[in-house]
Amino acid sequence: MLFVLRLRYTATEEDAAPFVAGHVAFLERHHRTGTFLLSGQTVPTSDGGVILAHGPDLAAMERLTAEDPFVANGAAAYTITAVTPGRAHPALTEALTRPGD
């Protein structure tokens, strides 16, 4: 399944700052495994960020996002939205149709 993970700060950016390195490591780990297809900060950055992710189900995404150091330390929370793609650019087709997801 495909998911949009919307990260919103529950604290100030300054309060979240000590957890940035851990959050970046979290992102890099899940990009390496192919779970995260895209991630980035919102504009303005004070709103948080967005991740496009692959996963087997909502429960798996809830467990995964709970591991984010921002969330584990109370600095942010995720809203998770499952998406069934109806149309996609051909360049995205392979990434969106991984076996086993």
ZAVEXVEX-541244 format. One record per atom (N, C-alpha, C): residue number from 1; atom name; x, y, z. Coordinates in pm, 1 decimal, m for minus. Layout:
REM residues N
<node resi="NUM" name="CA" xx="X" yy="Y" zz="Z"/>
...
//
This chain:
REM residues 101
<node resi="1" name="N" xx="83.4" yy="m117.9" zz="0.0"/>
<node resi="1" name="CA" xx="0.0" yy="0.0" zz="0.0"/>
<node resi="1" name="C" xx="87.8" yy="124.0" zz="0.0"/>
<node resi="2" name="N" xx="30.0" yy="229.4" zz="m45.3"/>
<node resi="2" name="CA" xx="97.7" yy="358.6" zz="m50.1"/>
<node resi="2" name="C" xx="38.3" yy="447.5" zz="58.5"/>
<node resi="3" name="N" xx="125.2" yy="525.2" zz="125.6"/>
<node resi="3" name="CA" xx="81.3" yy="611.5" zz="235.3"/>
<node resi="3" name="C" xx="143.3" yy="749.7" zz="223.0"/>
<node resi="4" name="N" xx="65.7" yy="850.6" zz="260.8"/>
<node resi="4" name="CA" xx="117.3" yy="985.6" zz="279.2"/>
<node resi="4" name="C" xx="128.4" yy="1005.3" zz="430.1"/>
<node resi="5" name="N" xx="249.8" yy="1030.6" zz="475.6"/>
<node resi="5" name="CA" xx="276.9" yy="1053.6" zz="617.0"/>
<node resi="5" name="C" xx="299.9" yy="1202.6" zz="636.6"/>
<node resi="6" name="N" xx="209.7" yy="1267.9" zz="706.5"/>
<node resi="6" name="CA" xx="217.5" yy="1412.4" zz="727.7"/>
<node resi="6" name="C" xx="266.4" yy="1437.6" zz="869.3"/>
<node resi="7" name="N" xx="386.0" yy="1492.3" zz="881.1"/>
<node resi="7" name="CA" xx="446.0" yy="1521.9" zz="1010.9"/>
<node resi="7" name="C" xx="416.1" yy="1666.4" zz="1048.1"/>
<node resi="8" name="N" xx="361.9" yy="1685.5" zz="1167.4"/>
<node resi="8" name="CA" xx="336.7" yy="1820.3" zz="1219.1"/>
<node resi="8" name="C" xx="404.0" yy="1832.5" zz="1355.5"/>
<node resi="9" name="N" xx="473.2" yy="1943.6" zz="1373.2"/>
<node resi="9" name="CA" xx="536.2" yy="1967.8" zz="1502.3"/>
<node resi="9" name="C" xx="429.5" yy="1986.4" zz="1610.1"/>
<node resi="10" name="N" xx="451.2" yy="1926.9" zz="1725.2"/>
<node resi="10" name="CA" xx="366.2" yy="1949.4" zz="1842.2"/>
<node resi="10" name="C" xx="439.2" yy="2038.2" zz="1942.0"/>
<node resi="11" name="N" xx="561.5" yy="2073.3" zz="1907.4"/>
<node resi="11" name="CA" xx="645.3" yy="2164.0" zz="1985.8"/>
<node resi="11" name="C" xx="704.1" yy="2265.1" zz="1886.8"/>
<node resi="12" name="N" xx="782.9" yy="2356.9" zz="1935.3"/>
<node resi="12" name="CA" xx="846.5" yy="2452.5" zz="1844.0"/>
<node resi="12" name="C" xx="961.8" yy="2384.2" zz="1769.9"/>
<node resi="13" name="N" xx="1003.8" yy="2445.1" zz="1660.3"/>
<node resi="13" name="CA" xx="1120.3" yy="2392.8" zz="1588.3"/>
<node resi="13" name="C" xx="1242.9" yy="2390.7" zz="1679.6"/>
<node resi="14" name="N" xx="1253.7" yy="2490.0" zz="1766.6"/>
<node resi="14" name="CA" xx="1365.9" yy="2495.7" zz="1860.1"/>
<node resi="14" name="C" xx="1361.0" yy="2376.4" zz="1956.4"/>
<node resi="15" name="N" xx="1241.7" yy="2340.6" zz="2001.6"/>
<node resi="15" name="CA" xx="1227.1" yy="2225.3" zz="2092.0"/>
<node resi="15" name="C" xx="1258.2" yy="2094.2" zz="2019.5"/>
<node resi="16" name="N" xx="1231.8" yy="2090.1" zz="1889.6"/>
<node resi="16" name="CA" xx="1256.5" yy="1969.4" zz="1810.4"/>
<node resi="16" name="C" xx="1404.0" yy="1956.7" zz="1770.2"/>
<node resi="17" name="N" xx="1478.5" yy="2065.7" zz="1773.8"/>
<node resi="17" name="CA" xx="1616.1" yy="2069.0" zz="1724.4"/>
<node resi="17" name="C" xx="1706.3" yy="1958.0" zz="1779.2"/>
<node resi="18" name="N" xx="1699.2" yy="1921.9" zz="1908.2"/>
<node resi="18" name="CA" xx="1788.7" yy="1816.3" zz="1957.3"/>
<node resi="18" name="C" xx="1763.8" yy="1678.9" zz="1893.3"/>
<node resi="19" name="N" xx="1650.6" yy="1662.9" zz="1826.5"/>
<node resi="19" name="CA" xx="1613.8" yy="1532.9" zz="1769.9"/>
<node resi="19" name="C" xx="1630.2" yy="1526.7" zz="1618.0"/>
<node resi="20" name="N" xx="1682.6" yy="1634.3" zz="1558.1"/>
<node resi="20" name="CA" xx="1696.7" yy="1640.5" zz="1412.3"/>
<node resi="20" name="C" xx="1790.5" yy="1531.4" zz="1360.7"/>
<node resi="21" name="N" xx="1905.0" yy="1512.8" zz="1421.7"/>
<node resi="21" name="CA" xx="2000.3" yy="1412.3" zz="1372.3"/>
<node resi="21" name="C" xx="1937.1" yy="1272.9" zz="1374.5"/>
<node resi="22" name="N" xx="1866.5" yy="1239.0" zz="1480.8"/>
<node resi="22" name="CA" xx="1799.3" yy="1110.4" zz="1488.4"/>
<node resi="22" name="C" xx="1689.1" yy="1097.3" zz="1385.1"/>
<node resi="23" name="N" xx="1616.7" yy="1206.0" zz="1361.1"/>
<node resi="23" name="CA" xx="1510.7" yy="1205.7" zz="1259.2"/>
<node resi="23" name="C" xx="1570.3" yy="1184.0" zz="1120.1"/>
<node resi="24" name="N" xx="1680.3" yy="1250.9" zz="1091.2"/>
<node resi="24" name="CA" xx="1746.2" yy="1234.1" zz="960.8"/>
<node resi="24" name="C" xx="1794.9" yy="1089.7" zz="944.5"/>
<node resi="25" name="N" xx="1850.9" yy="1031.8" zz="1048.3"/>
<node resi="25" name="CA" xx="1894.1" yy="890.6" zz="1041.8"/>
<node resi="25" name="C" xx="1773.9" yy="799.0" zz="1017.1"/>
<node resi="26" name="N" xx="1660.9" yy="828.4" zz="1081.7"/>
<node resi="26" name="CA" xx="1535.4" yy="754.8" zz="1061.1"/>
<node resi="26" name="C" xx="1493.7" yy="762.1" zz="914.1"/>
<node resi="27" name="N" xx="1496.4" yy="882.3" zz="857.1"/>
<node resi="27" name="CA" xx="1461.1" yy="900.2" zz="715.1"/>
<node resi="27" name="C" xx="1556.3" yy="821.7" zz="625.4"/>
<node resi="28" name="N" xx="1685.5" yy="836.9" zz="648.3"/>
<node resi="28" name="CA" xx="1785.1" yy="769.8" zz="563.4"/>
<node resi="28" name="C" xx="1770.5" yy="618.4" zz="568.7"/>
<node resi="29" name="N" xx="1747.0" yy="564.4" zz="688.2"/>
<node resi="29" name="CA" xx="1729.7" yy="419.1" zz="702.8"/>
<node resi="29" name="C" xx="1611.7" yy="368.7" zz="619.4"/>
<node resi="30" name="N" xx="1500.4" yy="439.5" zz="625.8"/>
<node resi="30" name="CA" xx="1380.7" yy="393.6" zz="553.9"/>
<node resi="30" name="C" xx="1386.1" yy="425.6" zz="403.9"/>
<node resi="31" name="N" xx="1464.0" yy="526.4" zz="365.9"/>
<node resi="31" name="CA" xx="1488.3" yy="548.4" zz="221.9"/>
<node resi="31" name="C" xx="1573.9" yy="434.3" zz="166.9"/>
<node resi="32" name="N" xx="1675.1" yy="391.6" zz="241.8"/>
<node resi="32" name="CA" xx="1762.4" yy="281.5" zz="196.4"/>
<node resi="32" name="C" xx="1685.0" yy="152.1" zz="174.5"/>
<node resi="33" name="N" xx="1588.4" yy="125.3" zz="261.7"/>
<node resi="33" name="CA" xx="1511.2" yy="1.2" zz="248.6"/>
<node resi="33" name="C" xx="1404.2" yy="10.1" zz="140.5"/>
<node resi="34" name="N" xx="1378.9" yy="130.2" zz="89.6"/>
<node resi="34" name="CA" xx="1275.9" yy="148.2" zz="m12.1"/>
<node resi="34" name="C" xx="1138.0" yy="174.3" zz="43.9"/>
<node resi="35" name="N" xx="1126.3" yy="181.3" zz="175.4"/>
<node resi="35" name="CA" xx="995.8" yy="210.7" zz="236.7"/>
<node resi="35" name="C" xx="955.5" yy="354.8" zz="208.9"/>
<node resi="36" name="N" xx="1051.2" yy="447.1" zz="220.4"/>
<node resi="36" name="CA" xx="1023.5" yy="587.2" zz="192.0"/>
<node resi="36" name="C" xx="1063.3" yy="616.6" zz="48.0"/>
<node resi="37" name="N" xx="969.6" yy="668.2" zz="m28.5"/>
<node resi="37" name="CA" xx="993.1" yy="700.8" zz="m169.3"/>
<node resi="37" name="C" xx="1030.3" yy="847.3" zz="m187.1"/>
<node resi="38" name="N" xx="982.4" yy="932.0" zz="m97.5"/>
<node resi="38" name="CA" xx="1005.5" yy="1075.7" zz="m106.4"/>
<node resi="38" name="C" xx="986.4" yy="1131.9" zz="33.4"/>
<node resi="39" name="N" xx="1067.6" yy="1227.8" zz="69.8"/>
<node resi="39" name="CA" xx="1046.6" yy="1298.5" zz="196.4"/>
<node resi="39" name="C" xx="1095.4" yy="1441.1" zz="180.6"/>
<node resi="40" name="N" xx="1034.2" yy="1530.4" zz="255.7"/>
<node resi="40" name="CA" xx="1077.8" yy="1668.6" zz="250.2"/>
<node resi="40" name="C" xx="1006.0" yy="1755.7" zz="351.2"/>
<node resi="41" name="N" xx="1064.7" yy="1871.2" zz="375.3"/>
<node resi="41" name="CA" xx="1005.8" yy="1968.6" zz="466.3"/>
<node resi="41" name="C" xx="896.5" yy="2045.7" zz="394.5"/>
<node resi="42" name="N" xx="800.7" yy="2092.4" zz="472.0"/>
<node resi="42" name="CA" xx="698.2" yy="2178.8" zz="416.7"/>
<node resi="42" name="C" xx="754.3" yy="2320.6" zz="404.8"/>
<node resi="43" name="N" xx="682.3" yy="2403.6" zz="335.0"/>
<node resi="43" name="CA" xx="715.7" yy="2546.0" zz="326.3"/>
<node resi="43" name="C" xx="592.5" yy="2620.2" zz="375.9"/>
<node resi="44" name="N" xx="603.0" yy="2685.9" zz="490.1"/>
<node resi="44" name="CA" xx="721.6" yy="2706.4" zz="572.3"/>
<node resi="44" name="C" xx="758.9" yy="2580.8" zz="650.6"/>
<node resi="45" name="N" xx="885.6" yy="2572.5" zz="689.0"/>
<node resi="45" name="CA" xx="935.9" yy="2454.6" zz="758.7"/>
<node resi="45" name="C" xx="870.0" yy="2435.7" zz="895.0"/>
<node resi="46" name="N" xx="816.5" yy="2541.6" zz="951.9"/>
<node resi="46" name="CA" xx="753.1" yy="2531.3" zz="1083.5"/>
<node resi="46" name="C" xx="629.9" yy="2441.8" zz="1082.6"/>
<node resi="47" name="N" xx="577.9" yy="2410.7" zz="964.0"/>
<node resi="47" name="CA" xx="461.8" yy="2321.0" zz="953.4"/>
<node resi="47" name="C" xx="500.5" yy="2174.6" zz="970.7"/>
<node resi="48" name="N" xx="626.0" yy="2136.8" zz="939.0"/>
<node resi="48" name="CA" xx="669.0" yy="1997.7" zz="952.6"/>
<node resi="48" name="C" xx="720.3" yy="1940.7" zz="822.8"/>
<node resi="49" name="N" xx="667.1" yy="1823.6" zz="783.8"/>
<node resi="49" name="CA" xx="715.8" yy="1758.2" zz="663.1"/>
<node resi="49" name="C" xx="616.5" yy="1655.9" zz="610.2"/>
<node resi="50" name="N" xx="652.4" yy="1597.8" zz="495.6"/>
<node resi="50" name="CA" xx="568.3" yy="1498.4" zz="428.7"/>
<node resi="50" name="C" xx="656.7" yy="1385.5" zz="378.2"/>
<node resi="51" name="N" xx="606.4" yy="1262.9" zz="391.2"/>
<node resi="51" name="CA" xx="676.0" yy="1144.5" zz="340.9"/>
<node resi="51" name="C" xx="577.5" yy="1064.2" zz="257.5"/>
<node resi="52" name="N" xx="622.4" yy="1016.8" zz="142.9"/>
<node resi="52" name="CA" xx="546.8" yy="921.4" zz="61.8"/>
<node resi="52" name="C" xx="610.7" yy="785.9" zz="88.5"/>
<node resi="53" name="N" xx="531.5" yy="690.4" zz="137.9"/>
<node resi="53" name="CA" xx="586.5" yy="563.7" zz="184.8"/>
<node resi="53" name="C" xx="510.0" yy="443.9" zz="131.2"/>
<node resi="54" name="N" xx="580.3" yy="330.4" zz="123.7"/>
<node resi="54" name="CA" xx="524.2" yy="199.2" zz="92.9"/>
<node resi="54" name="C" xx="516.9" yy="120.3" zz="221.1"/>
<node resi="55" name="N" xx="413.4" yy="41.0" zz="237.7"/>
<node resi="55" name="CA" xx="406.3" yy="m46.7" zz="353.2"/>
<node resi="55" name="C" xx="293.0" yy="m145.7" zz="337.8"/>
<node resi="56" name="N" xx="295.4" yy="m250.6" zz="419.1"/>
<node resi="56" name="CA" xx="194.5" yy="m355.0" zz="404.6"/>
<node resi="56" name="C" xx="55.5" yy="m313.1" zz="452.0"/>
<node resi="57" name="N" xx="49.5" yy="m227.2" zz="556.5"/>
<node resi="57" name="CA" xx="m81.1" yy="m187.2" zz="608.9"/>
<node resi="57" name="C" xx="m65.4" yy="m68.5" zz="704.1"/>
<node resi="58" name="N" xx="m178.6" yy="m15.4" zz="747.6"/>
<node resi="58" name="CA" xx="m179.4" yy="101.5" zz="834.9"/>
<node resi="58" name="C" xx="m108.5" yy="72.4" zz="967.6"/>
<node resi="59" name="N" xx="m130.0" yy="m44.8" zz="1023.7"/>
<node resi="59" name="CA" xx="m66.5" yy="m78.5" zz="1151.8"/>
<node resi="59" name="C" xx="85.7" yy="m72.7" zz="1141.4"/>
<node resi="60" name="N" xx="140.3" yy="m120.4" zz="1029.9"/>
<node resi="60" name="CA" xx="285.5" yy="m115.6" zz="1009.2"/>
<node resi="60" name="C" xx="334.3" yy="28.6" zz="1001.5"/>
<node resi="61" name="N" xx="258.2" yy="115.3" zz="934.7"/>
<node resi="61" name="CA" xx="297.7" yy="256.3" zz="925.9"/>
<node resi="61" name="C" xx="288.4" yy="323.9" zz="1061.6"/>
<node resi="62" name="N" xx="188.1" yy="286.7" zz="1140.9"/>
<node resi="62" name="CA" xx="176.9" yy="344.1" zz="1275.2"/>
<node resi="62" name="C" xx="296.4" yy="303.5" zz="1361.2"/>
<node resi="63" name="N" xx="338.3" yy="177.8" zz="1352.5"/>
<node resi="63" name="CA" xx="456.0" yy="132.7" zz="1428.1"/>
<node resi="63" name="C" xx="581.7" yy="204.4" zz="1380.9"/>
<node resi="64" name="N" xx="596.2" yy="216.7" zz="1249.3"/>
<node resi="64" name="CA" xx="714.6" yy="280.5" zz="1192.1"/>
<node resi="64" name="C" xx="723.9" yy="426.6" zz="1234.6"/>
<node resi="65" name="N" xx="615.2" yy="502.3" zz="1221.3"/>
<node resi="65" name="CA" xx="620.3" yy="645.2" zz="1255.0"/>
<node resi="65" name="C" xx="642.2" yy="667.2" zz="1404.3"/>
<node resi="66" name="N" xx="599.8" yy="573.0" zz="1488.2"/>
<node resi="66" name="CA" xx="622.1" yy="585.8" zz="1632.6"/>
<node resi="66" name="C" xx="771.1" yy="580.7" zz="1666.2"/>
<node resi="67" name="N" xx="851.5" yy="521.3" zz="1576.6"/>
<node resi="67" name="CA" xx="996.5" yy="511.4" zz="1597.8"/>
<node resi="67" name="C" xx="1071.1" yy="640.9" zz="1565.2"/>
<node resi="68" name="N" xx="1006.2" yy="733.2" zz="1495.7"/>
<node resi="68" name="CA" xx="1071.4" yy="860.2" zz="1461.4"/>
<node resi="68" name="C" xx="1109.0" yy="932.4" zz="1591.3"/>
<node resi="69" name="N" xx="1235.0" yy="972.7" zz="1606.8"/>
<node resi="69" name="CA" xx="1275.1" yy="1042.8" zz="1728.9"/>
<node resi="69" name="C" xx="1193.1" yy="1168.3" zz="1758.8"/>
<node resi="70" name="N" xx="1144.2" yy="1236.6" zz="1655.8"/>
<node resi="70" name="CA" xx="1056.4" yy="1351.5" zz="1681.3"/>
<node resi="70" name="C" xx="932.1" yy="1306.4" zz="1757.7"/>
<node resi="71" name="N" xx="873.0" yy="1195.1" zz="1715.2"/>
<node resi="71" name="CA" xx="751.0" yy="1143.5" zz="1778.2"/>
<node resi="71" name="C" xx="782.5" yy="1084.5" zz="1915.1"/>
<node resi="72" name="N" xx="886.6" yy="1002.9" zz="1922.1"/>
<node resi="72" name="CA" xx="923.3" yy="936.2" zz="2047.2"/>
<node resi="72" name="C" xx="955.1" yy="1035.8" zz="2158.3"/>
<node resi="73" name="N" xx="997.1" yy="1156.8" zz="2119.9"/>
<node resi="73" name="CA" xx="1032.0" yy="1259.4" zz="2218.3"/>
<node resi="73" name="C" xx="926.3" yy="1369.3" zz="2229.8"/>
<node resi="74" name="N" xx="809.2" yy="1346.1" zz="2172.0"/>
<node resi="74" name="CA" xx="697.6" yy="1439.0" zz="2188.5"/>
<node resi="74" name="C" xx="707.1" yy="1569.2" zz="2112.3"/>
<node resi="75" name="N" xx="794.3" yy="1575.9" zz="2011.2"/>
<node resi="75" name="CA" xx="811.7" yy="1699.6" zz="1936.3"/>
<node resi="75" name="C" xx="724.9" yy="1707.1" zz="1810.7"/>
<node resi="76" name="N" xx="667.0" yy="1591.9" zz="1768.9"/>
<node resi="76" name="CA" xx="586.3" yy="1590.6" zz="1646.6"/>
<node resi="76" name="C" xx="491.7" yy="1471.6" zz="1649.0"/>
<node resi="77" name="N" xx="394.6" yy="1475.0" zz="1558.2"/>
<node resi="77" name="CA" xx="299.4" yy="1364.9" zz="1541.8"/>
<node resi="77" name="C" xx="270.6" yy="1349.2" zz="1393.1"/>
<node resi="78" name="N" xx="236.8" yy="1228.0" zz="1354.2"/>
<node resi="78" name="CA" xx="203.9" yy="1199.0" zz="1215.0"/>
<node resi="78" name="C" xx="53.9" yy="1181.7" zz="1195.3"/>
<node resi="79" name="N" xx="6.4" yy="1225.1" zz="1079.6"/>
<node resi="79" name="CA" xx="m123.5" yy="1187.3" zz="1027.2"/>
<node resi="79" name="C" xx="m92.5" yy="1094.3" zz="911.0"/>
<node resi="80" name="N" xx="m152.4" yy="976.9" zz="909.4"/>
<node resi="80" name="CA" xx="m123.0" yy="875.9" zz="808.0"/>
<node resi="80" name="C" xx="m245.7" yy="857.4" zz="719.2"/>
<node resi="81" name="N" xx="m226.2" yy="873.3" zz="589.3"/>
<node resi="81" name="CA" xx="m334.3" yy="857.8" zz="493.5"/>
<node resi="81" name="C" xx="m296.8" yy="750.9" zz="392.5"/>
<node resi="82" name="N" xx="m378.5" yy="646.4" zz="381.5"/>
<node resi="82" name="CA" xx="m357.2" yy="543.0" zz="280.6"/>
<node resi="82" name="C" xx="m409.0" yy="593.8" zz="147.1"/>
<node resi="83" name="N" xx="m337.6" yy="559.5" zz="40.4"/>
<node resi="83" name="CA" xx="m373.5" yy="606.1" zz="m93.4"/>
<node resi="83" name="C" xx="m374.4" yy="487.4" zz="m188.7"/>
<node resi="84" name="N" xx="m479.9" yy="478.4" zz="m269.4"/>
<node resi="84" name="CA" xx="m484.0" yy="382.2" zz="m378.2"/>
<node resi="84" name="C" xx="m460.6" yy="461.9" zz="m505.7"/>
<node resi="85" name="N" xx="m339.6" yy="453.1" zz="m562.9"/>
<node resi="85" name="CA" xx="m311.4" yy="533.2" zz="m682.7"/>
<node resi="85" name="C" xx="m403.4" yy="493.8" zz="m798.0"/>
<node resi="86" name="N" xx="m461.0" yy="595.0" zz="m860.3"/>
<node resi="86" name="CA" xx="m545.1" yy="572.6" zz="m977.3"/>
<node resi="86" name="C" xx="m468.2" yy="595.7" zz="m1106.1"/>
<node resi="87" name="N" xx="m382.2" yy="693.6" zz="m1104.4"/>
<node resi="87" name="CA" xx="m299.3" yy="726.7" zz="m1219.9"/>
<node resi="87" name="C" xx="m162.6" yy="769.1" zz="m1168.6"/>
<node resi="88" name="N" xx="m60.3" yy="736.5" zz="m1244.1"/>
<node resi="88" name="CA" xx="76.1" yy="774.4" zz="m1206.1"/>
<node resi="88" name="C" xx="158.1" yy="795.3" zz="m1331.7"/>
<node resi="89" name="N" xx="253.7" yy="883.8" zz="m1322.4"/>
<node resi="89" name="CA" xx="347.6" yy="905.6" zz="m1430.9"/>
<node resi="89" name="C" xx="424.6" yy="775.3" zz="m1451.9"/>
<node resi="90" name="N" xx="454.7" yy="738.5" zz="m1576.2"/>
<node resi="90" name="CA" xx="526.9" yy="613.4" zz="m1601.1"/>
<node resi="90" name="C" xx="656.9" yy="599.7" zz="m1522.0"/>
<node resi="91" name="N" xx="722.5" yy="708.8" zz="m1494.3"/>
<node resi="91" name="CA" xx="847.4" yy="702.8" zz="m1418.2"/>
<node resi="91" name="C" xx="825.0" yy="653.4" zz="m1275.2"/>
<node resi="92" name="N" xx="702.9" yy="663.3" zz="m1225.1"/>
<node resi="92" name="CA" xx="672.7" yy="620.6" zz="m1088.7"/>
<node resi="92" name="C" xx="614.2" yy="480.2" zz="m1081.0"/>
<node resi="93" name="N" xx="576.8" yy="424.5" zz="m1193.0"/>
<node resi="93" name="CA" xx="505.7" yy="297.0" zz="m1193.7"/>
<node resi="93" name="C" xx="580.9" yy="187.5" zz="m1119.6"/>
<node resi="94" name="N" xx="709.0" yy="169.4" zz="m1144.6"/>
<node resi="94" name="CA" xx="785.9" yy="63.4" zz="m1079.5"/>
<node resi="94" name="C" xx="789.5" yy="83.9" zz="m928.1"/>
<node resi="95" name="N" xx="813.7" yy="205.1" zz="m885.1"/>
<node resi="95" name="CA" xx="821.4" yy="232.3" zz="m741.6"/>
<node resi="95" name="C" xx="687.8" yy="208.3" zz="m671.8"/>
<node resi="96" name="N" xx="580.2" yy="230.9" zz="m743.1"/>
<node resi="96" name="CA" xx="447.1" yy="217.3" zz="m682.3"/>
<node resi="96" name="C" xx="392.0" yy="75.3" zz="m687.0"/>
<node resi="97" name="N" xx="461.3" yy="m14.7" zz="m755.3"/>
<node resi="97" name="CA" xx="410.2" yy="m150.4" zz="m771.0"/>
<node resi="97" name="C" xx="512.6" yy="m253.1" zz="m721.9"/>
<node resi="98" name="N" xx="577.4" yy="m223.3" zz="m611.0"/>
<node resi="98" name="CA" xx="673.4" yy="m318.6" zz="m553.9"/>
<node resi="98" name="C" xx="601.0" yy="m444.5" zz="m508.7"/>
<node resi="99" name="N" xx="654.4" yy="m560.4" zz="m540.2"/>
<node resi="99" name="CA" xx="592.4" yy="m683.7" zz="m492.5"/>
<node resi="99" name="C" xx="594.0" yy="m691.3" zz="m340.5"/>
<node resi="100" name="N" xx="488.8" yy="m748.1" zz="m285.2"/>
<node resi="100" name="CA" xx="482.7" yy="m769.5" zz="m141.8"/>
<node resi="100" name="C" xx="426.0" yy="m654.6" zz="m61.2"/>
<node resi="101" name="N" xx="401.4" yy="m542.3" zz="m122.7"/>
<node resi="101" name="CA" xx="342.7" yy="m429.1" zz="m47.2"/>
<node resi="101" name="C" xx="193.2" yy="m424.8" zz="m66.0"/>
//
